[in-house]
Amino acid sequence: MRHRVIRALVLAVVVVCGARVTAPAQQETESASASKVIALENAWNRASEAKDLKALDQILDEAFVYVRDDGRQMTKAEILKDVKESSVQQVAAESMVAHVHGEAAVVTGLYRMKDVVRGKLFLRQGRFVDTWLYKNRRWVAIASVSTPLE
């Protein structure tokens, strides 16, 4: 009986120590994932500015869903078409924070866009929430929603 208690205590100590050893490694992995997702957010903005549809195709998942700041819902195909036809000159994101939850990540931040509408410069700014998924050994954006700042 005493052996069982000692074995149970030893097992408990091993589990606790093992958790302490793996916790920093897991945090480093989450930190690295957060950095990768933030880099992809920036790549998404550059690709949108440059109308680089090939890069956007790699960043956005096939089932990607976007809810624009005017409430319109768009698919990946509609996003690619919209970017191709857009007159957006600059897209900038700031104050981005990535929250990694295993194989999913949520990024929040602010955006600013410069657009030309009927020959006039138009500035738009707002908040966004992007959802990413680690799929097939890479991060892809699966959903996005934005809301204007007034």
N, C-alpha and C positions, 0 to 999 in steps of 0.2 A: 504494500500500500504506500509506504514511504517513497519507494522508487517511482511510483506513478506521479506523486506530488512533485518530486524533484524534476522528473522528466517534463512535466507540464510547466514548471517554472522556467526550466532551461529553454523550452520551446517558446515560451512567452518572451523571454529576454532576446532570443534570436530574432523573433518576429519584430519586436520593437526596434532593435538595433538595425535590422535590415531595412525597416521603414525609414529610419533616420539616414541611412546611407543612400537610399534611393531617392529620398525627397529632394536634395539639392540637384541631383542629376535630372529629375523630372522638371524642376523649376528651370534649369538651364534649357531643357528641351522646349518648354513652353515659351521661354524668353526668345529662343532662336526662332520658333514658329511665329511668334508675334512680330519679330523683325522681318521675317520673310513676307508675311501678309502685308505689313506696312509698305515694304518695297513694292509689292504687287499693286497696292493701291496707287502708289506714285506712277508705276508703269502704266496702269489703266488710264490715269490722267494724261500722261504724255502720248499714249496711243490715241486717245480721243482727240487731242489737239492736232496730231499729225495725220489723223484719219487712217491710222494703221489698222486696217480691219483684220489682218492676219494675226497681229498681236492680241487684239481684242478677242478674236475667236479662241485663242489659247487661254485667256484669262477668265472668260465667262463660260460657265457650265452650259451644256446643251439645254438643260431645263431651267436656265436662269430666268428670274422674274424681277421686274423693276416696277416700282410704284413711284411715279414722278411727283414733283411738288404740286402739280395741278390735279393730282388724283388719278391720272390715266395709268393703266397697267400695260406694260410692254414685255414682249418676249425677247429672247436673244436675237432672233432674226429681225425684229422691229428695231432693236437698239442698233444693230449693225447698219441697217438702212438709214436710220436717223443720223448716225454719225457720218456716214458717207455724204449725206445731203446737207449737213449742218454748216452754219457759218460761225461756229464757235471758234474764237481765236485763242482763248486761254482758259485752262481749268486748273485751279489751285486748291489743294486741301491743306488744312492746318488743324492743329490741336487733335490729331488722330491718336486714339487709344485702342489697342487691340486686346481683347479678352479671349484667351485660348481656353477651350474646354475639350480636352482630348483631341479628337479629329475635327472639331468645329471651332471657328473663331468668329467673333463679332467685333467689328470695327466701328467706332463712332467718331465723328469729327465735324468740322465746318468746311464748306466749300465756297469758292467764288468763281464765277464764270464771266468772261467777256464775250459778248455775242454782237453781231451786227444784224439788226432787224430793220428792213426797208431803208438801208443806208445810214442808220443811226446806231451809235454804240450803245449797247444795253448791258448793264451790270446786274448780275443775279447772285444772291448769296443765300446760304441756308445750312441746315444740319442734315447729316446723312447717317444711316445705319446700314452697313454692309455685312452680309453673312457669307462666310467662307467654309469650305469643306475640304479636308485632306482626302483626296480621291485618286486612286491609281498612281500613288506616290508623288502627288503634286497638289498644291492648293489651287482651288478654283472658286470663283465667286458664284454663289447660288441664288442670292437674293439681295435686293437693295431697295431702300426707301429714302426719299428726301422730303424735306419740308422747308419752305422759305422762312427767312428771317425778315422781320419787319422793322 
